[in-house]
């Protein structure tokens, strides 16, 4: 048995420290576990990244305790964190913070528990319940409400029976019911109506794209596929059917979207296809929701993860496919240290875990398109919209020519003003998109 653990401490700066494993913890510690260790004159939390037989320092302190029994950072994510730290020039502990949500690693976070009431054997005796009804009608009402559902949370049961918790506690003392703690998931999709959907019949271009993605999943040749499809060509249906193949193999998948505002519509389609096997991870969730969703994924109860940048690091077991939708979007770039690009890190995670990566876009980034030209990525083209719908007419107006014609620079071109007036005459609507950045009310470049 190894006697020394190599630990990355959260408060350190890109270093590993050796700690002795006390006799009472022999055989209990694993790589990726969070532990509490003495550090200087205080205590700190850290992560075991390896074991050794010989120390690199003559005097070592002992690990104090494990901070839970779960492995929080598996070997693939640990390898990815090391790569992020090295490639983006960041301390490895900052990289570990990136792959591990604060809701999971911080002290004091945990599962939500509620008191659950279950009927005892006496509650099944009709004669006994009738006697109780004459002596204590409120207690009998509790039993009636409980037997109709089998079990219930204490507060809900008291409300349904028109009484309070002390009545139920009195029943517990008599042995009529059992009260125990029950873990409750904080589900961000609670209350959402689930409308099941079925796979659609694919167009020829969609089928060709799906075949290439399936080949990538089978052989990793190519390991990354760029799905270059115009808006409305049916890229999402290709994602859905590719993920269904992954689930049929007993594997999991991650789907990244560039902005949290896009997540609801994506969730709706994936929830309708895959039901409660999906998990949602993004920064707008509450701490409790992020904690519970992350652990649902770690425990294998959710096999498809959807979210923005941070969802890339979900602890999906047997990862089979990573989808990066709208891969060209600049919002995949993290601004804080480590300043990683989620699309590029997705490709690296696919390499470490030997899973396929699917990049989708109607306007691919130059980097990704270049990689298809040099043979690093496979390319699937979908140039036709679903059901052969026509693309909208697009006109590009040169505002320099407009300024010369009008004798002064304008914000709106004559073509645009006339088009809006024409729509108003027909009682139709017009939508203007202002690409505003920061506090600038207008940007004019003569």
ABEGO torsion letter per residue (X at the ends): XBABBBBBBAABBGBBBBBBBBAAABGABBBGBBBBBBBEABBBBBBBAEBBABBABABBBBBABBBEABBABBAAAAAAAAAAAAAAGBBAAAAAAAABBAAAABBGBBBBBBBBBBBBAAAABAAAAAAAAAABAAAAAAAAAAAAAGBBBAAAAAAAAGBBAAAAAAAAAAGABBBBBBBBBBBAABGBBBBBBBBBBBBAAAAAAAAAAAAAAAAGOBABBBBBBBBGAGAAAAAAAAAAAAAAAGBBBBBBBABAAAAAAAAAAAAAAAEAABBBBBAABBAAAAAAAAAAAAAGABABBBEBAAAAABBBBGBABBBBBGAABAAABBABOBBBBAAAAAAAAAAAAGBBBBBBBABBBAAAAAAAAAGABBBBBBABBBGGBBBBBBBBBBAAAAAAAAGBBBABBAAAAAAAAAAAAAGBBBBBBBBBBEABABBBBX
